């Protein structure tokens, strides 16, 4: 018995391996090798990878790496019986018939340009708030939306500049140059099982994933869907997508008849995740009664999308008379929060339930599905490559296939408005903004949170700030409270997170749509760290600005000196600033405690001679009580920095309130200065001499310690990070420079 299973599994492995190497699955022995299989089974083999925890640095695993494979059913065999036989193998986790899927459209609906009497785009786009959204953001080419469908006509003028392009494997040499499992996938990849029918009708010759993604459905299903999401807007031609700017990643999983297999949908999802898609549109639904479409490979792919923070938007499916109305797969799953199931609203009848739309507990949103306008294939004989979806004078006039890309386009705009949020944030904004849907005659859930309101959702997107929280330009302890304020309103709060000597923070700042008085374009956002206002402030971005900001260094600052400035004198020599008026010594130093012995001021231009060698830079001195000839520092200037030997005490001086813009000349070598600008980070305070200084020192009179700042050194290794008003510093200059203190 063991030998028999070994032989069966070798045959299965041989089929799978040949498919990956040659691009087509050979038929079992005795069959016509040119005859494509009629059916497939979805198999998962047990692999070591299934037991490994995925690390953040690892790329998402492919379905093949997780043990999933699509195996052709031998001619004459029943798919269910063949799957049951394979599933009994000891190293097979599961084996089920691969579920058929098809485009979520009403069969035989013609997709051609109408007579001109049908609705324009404004009829439905205004109803779901698109113009209000465009006032804030029209989309970003940083956002990739994958369209899993029948392909895309990349030649259509509406997609110029709108397509994802592979920077590596974009040739036609038949080589998978980036090793992503798809050959020459310039604009995307095709995942199609070769069958007898599509070989005859579509001209396919292989199941190998390749970049052959041109839409070949007569109805232009994939091209219509892609145009609703991301046809170029404001370009003077044709129609506009919900997102005027986007990158559309084309993943062809439906053949020319609009049919495919669920395992291939799963592979398409994984491919899209691995290529960086933020949103995946699936205007595809399983056939009724749907239950057979719940296969392990699909669940694994959706779990990968969930773990990767990708939003998957799927059509609920359409039902006809006598068919079950339950939500089709993949939309039917409720265990994946990032999977959004979309039902259709009849925008020609007050946004009521569209009678063709499936319904049930899984539905998350509804969007217009009737008589939408979009792009079509450029090679189907239309005078203009655009069409109105649905027949105005008969039957159903749309489908959940076309409601779904409206929702995907909404998420593309939400992500564009702030690219640094989580999927949960975007979904929460969409739910909060949705408008209630009228009840349906069947009394069940058909719209979830409601009819989408794109403008309302975009307006609720918060500003997010990520960076380093500091006090006096030193990292604050973990747990320090950080608030974001707009005026007097507290619009967000968080706490600092410490990791060793450094800290980080992320705070979401609510918009005015979420909390009155909070963020709106042009508003000033102030962070308050540990109860003290921080610098710099942040301006809430205007139209087409990304509200996700990272890499911020924000510091609260100790209050500047008041009317009296206090300086500490230690038990030995102390480094002080002369804040009184210019005058002769000793009278000008009347605030110093007695008895003081001497004052020394560093002069970087004075020559000091040692034996035969001259050295630039020396002290000038005033000796208290000594003859005048002993001293060469008779007059002390306001803002001179000096050393004094005096008893320990605090020296109080009236604040001279220096005017901004004071300028001093710094010589090569060490310079002892009094900083008179506003308190600010060292790099900002010394910006006028950037690149000319190599070190800044400060002497702590109380402790007798030297504190150091080295530009370019990790912040936690520096003793200080800011210069403070009316304090004394030493600056080492590589060359002379002019310091402007603002």
C-alpha positions as CSV (number, residue, x, y, z in Angstrom):
1,X,0.0,0.0,0.0
2,X,2.8,2.4,0.8
3,X,4.4,1.8,-2.6
4,X,1.1,2.6,-4.3
5,X,0.9,6.0,-2.5
6,X,4.5,6.7,-3.3
7,X,3.8,6.1,-7.0
8,X,0.7,8.3,-7.0
9,X,2.6,11.2,-5.4
10,X,5.5,10.9,-7.7
11,X,3.0,11.2,-10.6
12,X,1.4,14.3,-9.0
13,X,4.8,15.9,-8.3
14,X,5.9,15.2,-11.8
15,X,2.8,16.9,-13.2
16,X,3.3,19.9,-11.0
17,X,7.0,20.2,-11.8
18,X,6.5,19.9,-15.5
19,X,3.8,22.6,-15.4
20,X,6.3,24.9,-13.7
21,X,9.2,24.1,-16.0
22,X,7.5,23.8,-19.4
23,X,4.5,26.0,-19.0
24,X,1.8,23.3,-19.6
25,X,0.6,20.3,-17.8
26,X,1.3,17.0,-19.6
27,X,-1.6,14.6,-19.8
28,X,-1.4,11.2,-17.9
29,X,0.0,8.2,-19.8
30,X,-2.1,7.0,-22.6
31,X,-3.8,10.4,-23.2
32,X,-3.5,12.7,-26.1
33,X,-0.6,15.0,-24.9
34,X,-2.1,17.9,-27.0
35,X,-5.4,17.6,-25.3
36,X,-5.8,20.1,-22.4
37,X,-7.4,18.9,-19.2
38,X,-11.1,19.4,-18.6
39,X,-10.8,20.1,-14.8
40,X,-8.4,20.6,-12.0
41,X,-8.1,19.8,-8.3
42,X,-6.6,22.2,-5.7
43,X,-4.0,20.3,-3.5
44,X,-2.0,21.4,-0.5
45,X,1.1,19.3,0.3
46,X,2.6,19.4,3.7
47,X,5.8,21.5,3.7
48,X,8.3,22.7,6.2
49,X,7.4,26.2,5.4
50,X,3.9,25.8,6.9
51,X,5.5,25.4,10.3
52,X,7.8,28.3,10.1
53,X,6.9,31.7,11.5
54,X,7.2,34.4,9.0
55,X,9.7,37.1,9.9
56,X,9.1,40.8,9.0
57,X,12.2,40.8,6.7
58,X,11.0,37.8,4.7
59,X,9.1,38.3,1.5
60,X,5.5,36.9,1.5
61,X,5.6,33.2,0.7
62,X,4.1,32.1,-2.6
63,X,1.3,29.5,-2.6
64,X,3.7,27.0,-4.1
65,X,6.1,27.6,-1.2
66,X,3.2,26.9,1.1
67,X,2.5,23.6,-0.7
68,X,-0.4,24.6,-2.8
69,X,-0.7,23.3,-6.4
70,X,-3.3,23.0,-9.1
71,X,-3.4,19.4,-10.5
72,X,-5.1,18.5,-13.7
73,X,-7.7,15.7,-13.5
74,X,-6.9,12.7,-15.8
75,X,-9.4,12.3,-18.7
76,X,-12.4,10.2,-17.7
77,X,-11.9,10.7,-14.0
78,X,-14.5,12.4,-11.8
79,X,-12.8,15.5,-10.1
80,X,-14.3,14.8,-6.7
81,X,-13.3,11.1,-6.7
82,X,-9.8,12.0,-7.9
83,X,-9.5,14.6,-5.2
84,X,-10.6,12.2,-2.5
85,X,-8.0,9.6,-3.7
86,X,-5.2,12.2,-3.6
87,X,-6.3,13.5,-0.2
88,X,-5.6,10.1,1.4
89,X,-1.9,10.5,0.7
90,X,0.1,10.9,4.0
91,X,1.8,14.2,2.9
92,X,-1.3,15.8,1.4
93,X,-3.1,18.3,3.7
94,X,-6.1,18.8,1.5
95,X,-7.3,18.1,-2.0
96,X,-10.6,19.4,-3.4
97,X,-12.0,20.1,-6.9
98,X,-10.9,23.6,-8.0
99,X,-13.9,25.8,-7.9
100,X,-15.0,27.7,-11.1
101,X,-15.4,31.4,-10.9
102,X,-16.7,34.0,-13.4
103,X,-17.0,37.7,-13.8
104,X,-19.7,39.1,-11.5
105,X,-21.9,40.4,-14.2
106,X,-25.3,39.6,-15.5
107,X,-24.9,37.2,-18.4
108,X,-25.4,38.5,-21.9
109,X,-25.4,42.1,-20.8
110,X,-24.1,44.1,-23.8
111,X,-21.3,46.5,-22.9
112,X,-21.4,49.0,-25.8
113,X,-21.8,52.6,-26.1
114,X,-25.4,53.6,-25.8
115,X,-27.4,56.1,-27.8
116,X,-26.4,59.0,-25.6
117,X,-29.6,59.1,-23.6
118,X,-28.1,57.2,-20.7
119,X,-26.7,58.7,-17.5
120,X,-23.4,60.5,-17.3
121,X,-20.8,59.9,-14.7
122,X,-21.9,62.7,-12.6
123,X,-25.2,61.0,-12.0
124,X,-23.6,58.4,-9.8
125,X,-20.2,59.9,-8.8
126,X,-21.8,62.9,-7.2
127,X,-24.2,60.7,-5.4
128,X,-21.3,59.0,-3.6
129,X,-19.3,62.1,-2.9
130,X,-16.5,61.8,-5.4
131,X,-16.3,65.6,-6.3
132,X,-15.9,66.4,-2.6
133,X,-13.1,63.9,-2.3
134,X,-11.3,65.4,-5.3
135,X,-11.3,68.7,-3.5
136,X,-8.9,67.0,-1.1
137,X,-7.1,64.4,-3.1
138,X,-7.3,63.1,-6.7
139,X,-5.0,60.1,-6.1
140,X,-1.3,59.2,-6.1
141,X,0.9,57.0,-8.3
142,X,2.5,55.8,-5.1
143,X,-0.7,53.7,-4.6
144,X,-0.9,50.4,-6.4
145,X,-4.3,48.9,-7.0
146,X,-4.3,45.3,-8.4
147,X,-7.2,44.4,-10.7
148,X,-7.8,40.7,-10.7
149,X,-10.0,40.2,-13.7
150,X,-10.0,39.4,-17.4
151,X,-7.0,41.6,-18.1
152,X,-6.6,45.1,-19.3
153,X,-6.2,46.9,-22.7
154,X,-2.9,48.6,-21.9
155,X,-3.2,50.4,-25.3
156,X,-6.1,52.5,-24.1
157,X,-5.2,56.2,-23.8
158,X,-6.9,56.5,-20.4
159,X,-4.2,54.2,-18.9
160,X,-1.2,56.1,-20.1
161,X,0.9,56.7,-17.0
162,X,-1.6,54.8,-14.9
163,X,0.0,51.3,-15.1
164,X,2.2,49.5,-12.7
165,X,5.4,48.5,-14.6
166,X,7.9,45.8,-13.6
167,X,11.3,47.6,-13.5
168,X,13.2,44.3,-14.0
169,X,11.2,41.7,-15.9
170,X,9.8,44.0,-18.6
171,X,11.1,42.4,-21.7
172,X,9.9,39.6,-24.0
173,X,12.7,37.1,-23.7
174,X,10.8,34.3,-22.0
175,X,12.9,34.5,-18.8
176,X,11.6,35.3,-15.4
177,X,14.3,37.8,-14.6
178,X,13.1,38.8,-11.1
179,X,12.3,35.3,-10.0
180,X,8.7,36.2,-8.9
181,X,7.2,33.2,-10.7
182,X,5.8,35.1,-13.7
183,X,7.6,35.4,-17.0
184,X,8.0,38.9,-18.5
185,X,5.4,40.5,-16.3
186,X,5.8,44.0,-17.5
187,X,2.3,45.2,-16.5
188,X,1.2,42.2,-14.5
189,X,0.7,38.5,-14.8
190,X,-1.8,36.0,-16.2
191,X,-2.9,33.0,-14.0
192,X,-5.1,30.9,-16.2
193,X,-5.6,27.1,-16.2
194,X,-5.4,25.7,-19.7
195,X,-8.6,23.9,-20.5
196,X,-10.1,22.3,-23.6
197,X,-12.6,25.1,-23.9
198,X,-10.3,28.0,-23.5
199,X,-7.7,26.4,-25.8
200,X,-10.3,26.2,-28.5
201,X,-12.1,29.5,-27.9
202,X,-9.3,31.8,-26.6
203,X,-6.3,30.2,-28.3
204,X,-4.4,29.6,-25.1
205,X,-1.6,27.0,-25.2
206,X,-0.1,27.1,-21.7
207,X,-0.9,27.4,-18.0
208,X,2.4,29.0,-17.2
209,X,2.1,32.5,-15.5
210,X,3.2,35.1,-18.0
211,X,2.8,38.8,-18.7
212,X,0.2,38.1,-21.4
213,X,-2.5,40.2,-19.7
214,X,-4.4,41.8,-22.5
215,X,-8.1,41.8,-22.0
216,X,-9.7,39.3,-24.4
217,X,-13.3,39.2,-23.1
218,X,-15.6,40.6,-25.8
219,X,-17.4,42.6,-23.1
220,X,-14.1,44.2,-22.0
221,X,-14.9,43.2,-18.4
222,X,-11.5,43.8,-16.9
223,X,-10.9,47.0,-18.9
224,X,-14.3,48.4,-17.7
225,X,-13.5,47.6,-14.1
226,X,-10.0,49.1,-14.3
227,X,-11.4,52.3,-15.9
228,X,-13.9,52.8,-13.1
229,X,-11.0,52.6,-10.6
230,X,-8.3,54.6,-12.4
231,X,-9.0,56.0,-15.8
232,X,-6.9,59.1,-16.0
233,X,-8.8,62.1,-14.7
234,X,-8.8,65.7,-15.8
235,X,-7.0,64.8,-19.1
236,X,-9.5,66.2,-21.5
237,X,-10.7,62.9,-23.0
238,X,-13.2,60.1,-22.2
239,X,-14.1,59.3,-18.7
240,X,-12.5,59.7,-15.3
241,X,-11.7,57.0,-12.7
242,X,-12.5,57.5,-9.1
243,X,-8.7,57.9,-8.6
244,X,-7.4,60.3,-11.2
245,X,-3.9,59.1,-10.5
246,X,-3.0,55.5,-9.5
247,X,-0.9,52.6,-10.6
248,X,-3.0,49.7,-11.9
249,X,-1.4,46.3,-11.5
250,X,-3.1,43.9,-14.0
251,X,-3.6,40.3,-12.9
252,X,-5.5,38.3,-15.5
253,X,-7.3,35.4,-13.9
254,X,-10.3,35.1,-16.2
255,X,-10.2,33.7,-19.7
256,X,-11.8,35.2,-22.8
257,X,-15.2,33.8,-21.6
258,X,-14.9,35.4,-18.2
259,X,-14.3,32.1,-16.4
260,X,-11.4,30.8,-14.3
261,X,-10.5,28.8,-11.2
262,X,-10.4,29.7,-7.6
263,X,-6.9,28.4,-7.1
264,X,-5.7,30.8,-9.8
265,X,-7.6,33.7,-8.0
266,X,-5.6,32.7,-4.9
267,X,-2.4,32.8,-6.8
268,X,-3.3,36.2,-8.3
269,X,-3.9,37.6,-4.8
270,X,-0.5,36.4,-3.6
271,X,1.2,37.8,-6.7
272,X,-0.5,41.2,-6.1
273,X,0.6,41.3,-2.5
274,X,4.1,40.4,-3.4
275,X,4.2,43.2,-6.0
276,X,3.2,45.8,-3.4
277,X,-0.5,46.3,-4.0
278,X,-2.3,48.3,-1.3
279,X,-5.7,47.4,-2.7
280,X,-6.9,44.4,-4.6
281,X,-10.1,44.6,-6.7
282,X,-11.8,41.2,-7.4
283,X,-14.9,41.7,-9.5
284,X,-15.2,38.0,-9.6
285,X,-17.6,35.6,-7.9
286,X,-18.0,31.9,-7.4
287,X,-20.9,30.0,-9.0
288,X,-23.9,29.1,-6.9
289,X,-24.3,27.4,-4.5
290,X,-20.8,28.8,-3.6
291,X,-19.9,26.4,-0.8
292,X,-17.4,24.4,-3.0
293,X,-15.4,27.6,-3.5
294,X,-14.2,27.7,0.1
295,X,-10.8,26.1,-0.6
296,X,-7.7,26.2,1.5
297,X,-5.6,28.0,-1.1
298,X,-8.0,30.9,-1.2
299,X,-8.0,31.2,2.6
300,X,-4.2,31.1,2.7
301,X,-4.0,33.9,0.1
302,X,-6.5,36.1,1.9
303,X,-4.7,35.5,5.2
304,X,-1.5,36.6,3.5
305,X,-3.2,39.8,2.3
306,X,-4.6,40.3,5.8
307,X,-1.2,39.9,7.4
308,X,0.3,42.3,4.9
309,X,-2.2,45.1,5.5
310,X,-3.7,44.8,2.0
311,X,-7.4,45.7,1.5
312,X,-9.2,43.2,-0.7
313,X,-12.4,44.4,-2.3
314,X,-14.6,41.7,-3.7
315,X,-18.0,41.6,-5.5
316,X,-20.9,40.0,-3.6
317,X,-22.0,38.4,-6.9
318,X,-25.2,38.5,-8.9
319,X,-28.1,36.1,-8.7
320,X,-30.8,35.4,-11.3
321,X,-34.2,34.0,-10.7
322,X,-34.1,30.6,-9.0
323,X,-30.4,31.1,-7.9
324,X,-29.3,31.4,-4.2
325,X,-28.8,35.1,-3.2
326,X,-26.1,34.4,-0.6
327,X,-22.8,36.2,-0.9
328,X,-20.3,34.5,-3.3
329,X,-16.7,33.7,-2.6
330,X,-14.2,35.3,-2.1
331,X,-16.5,38.1,-0.8
332,X,-18.3,35.6,1.5
333,X,-15.6,35.3,4.1
334,X,-16.1,37.3,7.4
335,X,-13.0,36.2,9.3
336,X,-10.7,38.6,7.4
337,X,-11.3,42.3,8.4
338,X,-9.4,43.6,5.4
339,X,-11.8,41.7,3.0
340,X,-14.5,44.1,1.9
341,X,-17.6,42.6,0.3
342,X,-19.6,44.9,-2.0
343,X,-23.2,44.8,-2.9
344,X,-24.9,46.9,-5.6
345,X,-27.2,49.9,-5.2
346,X,-29.7,50.9,-7.9
347,X,-28.5,54.5,-8.6
348,X,-31.4,54.9,-11.0
349,X,-34.0,54.3,-8.3
350,X,-32.8,56.3,-5.2
351,X,-29.9,54.0,-4.2
352,X,-32.2,51.2,-3.3
353,X,-31.1,47.6,-3.4
354,X,-30.3,46.4,-6.9
355,X,-32.4,43.4,-7.5
356,X,-29.6,41.4,-9.0
357,X,-27.2,42.0,-6.1
358,X,-26.4,39.1,-3.7
359,X,-26.9,39.9,0.0
360,X,-26.1,38.5,3.4
361,X,-24.2,39.1,6.6
362,X,-20.8,39.4,4.8
363,X,-21.7,42.6,2.9
364,X,-19.6,45.6,4.0
365,X,-20.7,48.4,1.6
366,X,-22.9,49.1,-1.3
367,X,-22.1,51.3,-4.3
368,X,-23.9,52.1,-7.6
369,X,-23.9,49.3,-10.0
370,X,-26.2,50.4,-12.8
371,X,-25.4,52.0,-16.2
372,X,-21.9,53.2,-15.3
373,X,-19.5,54.6,-17.9
374,X,-16.1,53.3,-18.4
375,X,-13.3,52.2,-20.7
376,X,-13.5,49.4,-23.2
377,X,-11.1,47.5,-25.3
378,X,-9.7,49.6,-28.2
379,X,-10.0,46.6,-30.6
380,X,-13.6,45.7,-30.5
381,X,-14.8,48.1,-33.2
382,X,-16.2,51.0,-31.2
383,X,-15.7,54.5,-32.7
384,X,-14.6,55.6,-29.2
385,X,-13.3,53.1,-26.7
386,X,-15.9,53.9,-24.0
387,X,-19.2,52.2,-23.1
388,X,-22.2,52.5,-20.8
389,X,-22.5,49.4,-18.7
390,X,-25.9,47.8,-19.2
391,X,-28.7,47.9,-21.6
392,X,-30.8,51.1,-21.0
393,X,-34.0,49.5,-22.3
394,X,-34.0,46.0,-21.0
395,X,-33.2,43.6,-18.2
396,X,-30.5,44.2,-15.6
397,X,-28.4,47.3,-16.1
398,X,-25.3,46.6,-14.2
399,X,-23.7,44.3,-11.7
400,X,-21.7,44.0,-8.5
401,X,-18.7,43.7,-10.7
402,X,-19.0,47.5,-11.3
403,X,-20.0,48.6,-7.9
404,X,-16.8,46.9,-6.5
405,X,-14.3,49.1,-8.4
406,X,-16.0,52.2,-7.1
407,X,-15.2,51.0,-3.6
408,X,-11.7,50.1,-4.6
409,X,-11.2,53.6,-6.1
410,X,-12.4,55.1,-2.8
411,X,-9.8,53.1,-0.9
412,X,-7.2,54.3,-3.4
413,X,-8.1,57.9,-2.6
414,X,-8.1,57.2,1.2
415,X,-4.6,55.7,1.0
416,X,-3.4,58.6,-1.2
417,X,-4.6,61.1,1.4
418,X,-2.4,59.5,4.0
419,X,-0.2,56.6,2.8
420,X,1.0,55.7,6.4
421,X,-2.1,54.5,8.0
422,X,-3.3,50.9,8.5
423,X,-6.0,49.1,6.6
424,X,-8.1,49.3,9.7
425,X,-7.9,53.1,9.6
426,X,-9.0,53.4,6.0
427,X,-11.9,50.9,6.6
428,X,-13.0,52.8,9.7
429,X,-13.1,56.1,7.9
430,X,-15.1,54.5,5.1
431,X,-17.6,52.9,7.6
432,X,-18.0,56.2,9.5
433,X,-18.8,58.2,6.4
434,X,-21.2,55.7,4.7
435,X,-24.8,56.8,4.4
436,X,-27.6,54.6,5.6
437,X,-29.2,52.4,2.9
438,X,-32.9,52.0,2.6
439,X,-34.2,48.5,3.6
440,X,-34.6,45.9,0.9
441,X,-37.8,43.8,0.4
442,X,-36.0,40.7,1.5
443,X,-35.2,42.3,4.8
444,X,-31.6,41.2,4.9
445,X,-28.2,42.9,4.9
446,X,-27.4,44.2,1.4
447,X,-25.3,47.3,2.1
448,X,-23.4,46.7,5.3
449,X,-22.3,50.0,6.7
450,X,-24.2,51.8,3.9
451,X,-23.7,53.5,0.6
452,X,-20.2,54.7,0.2
453,X,-19.5,58.4,0.6
454,X,-16.1,58.9,-0.8
455,X,-15.8,62.6,0.0
456,X,-16.9,62.1,3.6
457,X,-14.4,59.2,4.0
458,X,-11.5,61.2,2.6
459,X,-12.4,64.1,4.8
460,X,-12.1,61.8,7.9
461,X,-8.6,60.7,7.1
462,X,-6.3,61.9,10.0
463,X,-2.9,63.5,9.9
464,X,-0.4,61.0,11.2
465,X,2.9,62.1,12.7
466,X,5.8,59.7,13.5
467,X,9.1,60.7,14.8
468,X,11.2,61.4,17.9
469,X,9.8,63.2,20.9
470,X,12.3,65.3,22.9
471,X,12.6,67.8,25.7
472,X,15.3,70.3,25.1
473,X,16.4,68.1,22.2
474,X,17.0,65.1,24.4
475,X,14.8,62.0,24.1
476,X,12.0,61.9,26.7
477,X,11.3,58.8,28.8
478,X,8.9,56.2,27.7
479,X,5.4,56.9,28.7
480,X,5.6,60.7,28.4
481,X,2.2,62.0,27.3
482,X,2.1,63.6,23.9
483,X,-0.9,65.6,22.7
484,X,-1.7,67.1,19.3
485,X,-3.6,70.3,19.4
486,X,-5.3,72.5,16.9
487,X,-5.9,75.8,18.7
488,X,-7.3,74.8,22.0
489,X,-8.8,71.5,20.8
490,X,-7.0,68.3,21.8
491,X,-7.2,66.3,18.5
492,X,-5.0,63.3,19.3
493,X,-2.8,61.9,22.0
494,X,-0.3,59.1,22.6
495,X,2.7,58.3,24.7
496,X,6.4,58.0,23.9
497,X,7.8,54.5,23.4
498,X,11.4,54.1,24.6
499,X,13.8,51.6,23.3
500,X,17.0,51.9,25.3
501,X,18.2,55.5,25.1
502,X,16.0,56.6,22.3
503,X,12.3,57.2,22.0
504,X,9.7,57.3,19.2
505,X,6.0,58.3,18.9
506,X,3.1,58.0,16.5
507,X,0.1,60.2,16.9
508,X,-3.1,60.4,14.7
509,X,-4.6,63.9,14.6
510,X,-8.3,63.9,14.0
511,X,-9.8,65.9,11.1
512,X,-12.5,68.4,11.6
513,X,-14.9,65.9,9.9
514,X,-14.2,63.5,12.8
515,X,-14.0,66.1,15.6
516,X,-15.2,69.7,15.1
517,X,-12.4,72.2,15.6
518,X,-9.6,69.8,14.6
519,X,-7.6,69.5,11.4
520,X,-8.4,71.1,8.1
521,X,-6.2,72.3,5.2
522,X,-3.9,75.0,6.4
523,X,-4.5,74.4,10.1
524,X,-1.5,74.6,12.5
525,X,-1.0,71.5,14.6
526,X,1.0,71.9,17.8
527,X,2.5,69.0,19.7
528,X,2.6,69.2,23.5
529,X,5.2,66.9,25.1
530,X,5.0,66.4,28.8
531,X,2.8,69.5,29.2
532,X,5.2,71.8,27.3
533,X,4.6,73.1,23.7
534,X,7.0,71.6,21.2
535,X,8.8,72.9,18.1
536,X,8.3,72.8,15.2
537,X,4.6,73.0,14.6
538,X,3.1,71.2,11.6
539,X,0.7,72.5,8.9
540,X,-2.2,70.4,7.9
541,X,-1.7,69.7,4.2
542,X,-3.9,71.0,1.4
543,X,-5.1,69.4,-1.8
544,X,-3.1,66.4,-3.0
545,X,-0.8,66.5,0.0
546,X,0.0,63.2,1.8
547,X,-1.0,63.6,5.4
548,X,1.4,60.9,6.6
549,X,4.5,62.5,8.0
550,X,7.5,60.5,9.3
551,X,11.0,61.3,10.5
552,X,10.0,64.2,12.6
553,X,12.2,65.5,15.4
554,X,9.9,67.4,17.8
555,X,11.1,68.9,21.0
556,X,9.4,70.7,23.9
557,X,11.6,73.6,25.1
558,X,12.3,74.9,28.6
559,X,10.9,78.4,29.0
560,X,13.3,81.2,28.0
561,X,14.8,83.4,30.6
562,X,12.4,85.9,32.2
563,X,13.2,89.4,33.2
564,X,16.1,88.2,35.3
565,X,18.8,85.7,34.1
566,X,20.4,83.5,36.7
567,X,23.8,81.9,36.2
568,X,25.4,79.4,38.5
569,X,29.0,79.8,39.8
570,X,30.6,76.6,40.9
571,X,33.3,76.1,43.5
572,X,36.1,76.6,41.0
573,X,36.4,78.4,37.7
574,X,33.1,79.0,36.0
575,X,32.2,79.9,32.4
576,X,29.7,82.9,32.4
577,X,28.1,85.4,30.0
578,X,28.5,89.1,30.6
579,X,24.9,90.3,30.4
580,X,25.4,93.8,31.8
581,X,26.4,96.8,29.7
582,X,29.9,97.2,28.3
583,X,32.3,98.8,30.7
584,X,35.7,98.8,32.4
585,X,36.7,96.2,34.8
586,X,36.3,95.6,37.7
587,X,33.3,97.9,37.9
588,X,31.4,96.3,35.0
589,X,31.5,93.0,36.9
590,X,29.8,94.3,40.0
591,X,27.2,91.5,40.1
592,X,29.9,88.9,40.7
593,X,30.2,87.7,44.3
594,X,33.2,88.9,46.3
595,X,36.0,88.1,46.6
596,X,36.6,87.2,43.0
597,X,40.2,86.9,41.8
598,X,40.4,86.9,38.1
599,X,38.6,87.0,34.8
600,X,39.9,85.2,31.7
601,X,38.5,85.6,28.2
602,X,39.5,83.4,25.3
603,X,40.7,85.3,22.3
604,X,41.1,83.0,19.3
605,X,43.2,85.6,17.4
606,X,45.8,86.2,20.1
607,X,49.3,84.8,19.6
608,X,50.8,82.9,22.5
609,X,54.5,82.1,22.2
610,X,56.0,78.9,23.5
611,X,59.7,78.7,23.1
612,X,60.3,79.3,19.3
613,X,56.9,78.2,18.0
614,X,53.8,80.5,17.8
615,X,50.4,79.1,18.6
616,X,47.1,81.0,17.6
617,X,44.7,81.5,20.4
618,X,45.2,82.5,24.0
619,X,43.5,84.0,27.0
620,X,43.3,87.7,27.8
621,X,43.0,88.4,31.5
622,X,42.0,90.8,34.2
623,X,43.5,90.2,37.7
624,X,41.5,91.8,40.5
625,X,43.6,94.2,42.5
626,X,46.8,93.8,40.4
627,X,48.5,96.7,38.6
628,X,47.1,97.6,35.2
629,X,50.2,96.4,33.3
630,X,49.4,92.8,34.5
631,X,46.0,92.8,32.7
632,X,45.3,92.9,29.0
633,X,41.5,92.7,29.3
634,X,40.5,96.1,30.8
635,X,37.1,96.4,29.2
636,X,34.4,93.7,29.1
637,X,31.9,93.8,26.3
638,X,28.2,92.9,26.6
639,X,27.7,89.2,25.7
640,X,31.4,88.4,26.2
641,X,31.9,84.8,27.5
642,X,34.5,84.5,30.2
643,X,36.0,82.4,33.0
644,X,35.9,83.7,36.6
645,X,37.4,82.4,39.8
646,X,34.8,83.4,42.4
647,X,33.0,81.9,45.4
648,X,30.1,79.5,44.6
649,X,26.9,81.5,44.2
650,X,24.1,82.4,41.8
651,X,24.6,85.5,39.7
652,X,21.4,87.4,38.8
653,X,21.4,89.9,35.9
654,X,18.7,91.9,34.2
655,X,17.7,90.3,30.9
656,X,19.2,92.4,28.1
657,X,16.6,90.9,25.7
658,X,18.9,90.7,22.8
659,X,17.4,91.5,19.4
660,X,17.3,88.6,16.9
661,X,19.9,88.6,14.1
662,X,23.0,89.4,16.2
663,X,26.1,88.5,14.2
664,X,29.6,87.6,15.4
665,X,32.7,86.5,13.6
666,X,34.2,83.2,14.5
667,X,37.8,82.4,13.9
668,X,39.4,79.1,13.0
669,X,39.9,77.0,16.2
670,X,38.0,77.3,19.4
671,X,35.5,80.2,20.0
672,X,33.8,80.9,23.4
673,X,30.5,82.6,22.7
674,X,27.3,83.7,24.4
675,X,24.3,82.4,22.3
676,X,21.6,85.1,22.0
677,X,19.2,83.5,19.5
678,X,16.0,81.7,20.4
679,X,16.5,78.2,21.9
680,X,16.6,75.7,19.1
681,X,18.4,72.5,18.0
682,X,22.1,72.8,17.5
683,X,22.0,72.3,13.8
684,X,19.3,75.0,13.4
685,X,21.0,77.4,15.8
686,X,24.3,77.0,13.9
687,X,22.8,76.8,10.4
688,X,24.7,79.9,9.2
689,X,28.0,78.1,9.8
690,X,26.9,74.6,8.7
691,X,29.8,72.4,7.6
692,X,32.4,74.8,9.2
693,X,32.3,73.5,12.8
694,X,33.2,70.1,14.1
695,X,32.3,70.2,17.8
696,X,30.3,72.2,20.4
697,X,31.1,72.1,24.1
698,X,29.4,73.4,27.2
699,X,30.9,73.6,30.6
700,X,28.6,72.8,33.5
701,X,29.6,75.1,36.3
702,X,27.7,73.3,39.0
703,X,29.3,69.8,38.3
704,X,32.5,70.9,36.7
705,X,31.8,68.6,33.7
706,X,32.3,69.3,30.0
707,X,29.4,68.4,27.8
708,X,29.9,67.6,24.1
709,X,27.9,67.8,20.9
710,X,29.4,66.3,17.7
711,X,27.4,66.8,14.5
712,X,26.5,63.6,12.7
713,X,26.9,61.5,15.8
714,X,23.9,59.4,17.0
715,X,21.8,61.7,19.2
716,X,21.9,59.5,22.2
717,X,25.8,59.8,22.3
718,X,25.7,63.6,22.5
719,X,25.4,65.2,25.9
720,X,23.0,67.9,24.6
721,X,21.1,68.6,21.4
722,X,20.1,72.3,21.6
723,X,21.5,75.8,22.2
724,X,19.7,77.9,24.7
725,X,19.2,81.6,25.0
726,X,21.9,83.5,26.9
727,X,24.0,80.4,27.7
728,X,27.7,80.0,27.0
729,X,29.2,77.5,24.5
730,X,32.5,76.7,22.9
731,X,32.5,76.1,19.1
732,X,35.4,74.6,17.2
733,X,35.7,76.0,13.6
734,X,37.5,74.4,10.8
735,X,37.6,77.8,9.1
736,X,36.4,81.3,9.8
737,X,32.7,81.9,9.6
738,X,29.9,84.4,10.4
739,X,27.3,83.2,13.0
740,X,23.9,84.8,12.8
741,X,21.8,84.2,15.9
742,X,18.1,84.5,15.2
